[in-house]
Amino acid sequence: MYHHAKLTTIYLIFLVLISSCSPKIITGVNMKEFSPPLESKDQLAYQRFDSYIKSVDSVILFSKNVGNQYIGMKPVNLQTEMSILFNPDKFDCNCDDKLKSKLKKLSQINSKELGFIPREVSKNVLAQNVYLLDHSAGSAVLANGFTFTEPTKQESIRLIASESPTLKNFDEINYIERNKGVYPHFLYSLDCSGYLSAALAVSGGVGENSIKTSATGASTANNAIVILSGVMYSPLYQAFKGQGKYSIQDAKNQKERLLVLESIINEIPNLSRNDATKINLNVNYEVVLASNSGKSSLNGQATFGGNGGSGFGFGSFSTKGDGGGGFNKNIEFSSYSTYALGMNVGAIPENITILTLNATIQSIKDKLPNLN
């Protein structure tokens, strides 16, 4: 009885929506404008990342503790990737074939490509060249990576701080800037009912039978698309600078900070641990995290709230096993893709050497006995 009532309601909503002359009526989708589009205010951010990838051979991230990890970073266009994400053949909501065909022929904003991308996504996740990390937990690997440079030698291949607790228990939302006015950010989620509603609003004339068939399929599907974008801080750099949670002067956070910094040292070969060896830590990374393999009860855009306790985490390197995670109990997903747009956005990394890193480690050790 409940399922029949739910299906009837969804069907009636879609009939009202598709007969409306205004495409802005999208029932069930909460749309809130809260931040500017994700577009680097520092236009050098992508150029820095592009040059960095090409100069240090970062397609291979190496850790002596867990062995070679071959993680490809291939250049892609973000709008093309969003087309794939929302492609009705890739995101299965049991839609009618006629509706699927219409969606795949839709024109996109500022692009010659065809395909369905919701208006809110097109406005906030712009067409630009980015790097796709070929790893289910790519953001964790990206954020916990670094290189080193010995005097008179070339920069090393990219390493992973594999012993760091920030890799083992990585939660992107703890490192993405959420305060307004600092960096743009964007959070978007769509379940199958919301997907169908948004699709019908822009697809033009679709027959009643097609709508009914699609509504039936959407009511039985349990899939969701999730997109999270913003500037993600490096936990390694935060640990060195005593920023983020490592600014809290208690024993728990300072012990973890110590482990993070020691994990950086431990990845560098003994023969390269000279005082003058430079450790290259990036301040932040501009990223887009996207998945169409989730479950959701939310539709449309949502705000993060300020730093300090929104209470949801996007993804986890360890707790879900293979890069899964969720926002409270509203959104869950099994895997996601990481797109890197740039690095050191609006920031210049401090010059760090083995000498200064060891000095910071010793300073923490000296303070720990007096912390609670």
Buried (B, 14 or more C-beta within 10 A) or exposed (E): EEEEEEBEBBBEBBBEBBEBEEBEBBBBBEBEEBBEEBEBEBEBBBEBBBEBBEEBEBBBBBBEEEEEBEBEBEEBBBBBBBBBBBBBEEBEBBBBEBBBEBBBEBEBEEBEBEBBBBBBBBBBBBBBEBBBBBBBBBBBBBBBBBBBBBEEEEBBBBBBBBBBBBBBBBBBBBBBBBEBEEBBBBBBBBBBBBBBBBBBBBBEEBEEEBBBBBBBBBBEBEBBBBBBBBBBBBBBBBBBBBBBBBEEEEEEBBBBBBBBBBBBBBBBEEEEBBEEBBBBBBBBBBBBBBBBBBBBEBBBBBEBEEBEEBEBBBBBBBBBEEBBBBBEEBBBBBBBBBBBBBBBBBBEBEEBBBEBBBEBBEEBEEEEEEBE
